[in-house]
Amino acid sequence: MSVKTFKGKVISNKMQKTVVVAVESPKKHPKYNKSIKNTTKLKARDDIGVMVNDEVIIEECKPFSKDVAFKVLSKISKEEQK
């Protein structure tokens, strides 16, 4: 079984050990062939202390709670984004 990893942007860190990450996935419209951006909000366990607007890599893991089934692997620095 493969583990899913996503790259996204932290949009909320108001919970104690949990952050909300917005993951964008581009798709093509089947009829009009326009590129559409789908955004999914995922809750992830944060043990490294990321802030809002940080780019992070999250990985699927065993559920921490009812909503949280991902953990933050690493924070992407500004140099790595370019």
Secondary structure, 3 states (H helix, E strand, C coil): CCCCEEEEEEEECCCCCEEEEEEEEEEECCCCCCEEEEEEEEEEECCCCCCCCCEEEEEECCCCCCCCCEEEEEEECHHHHC
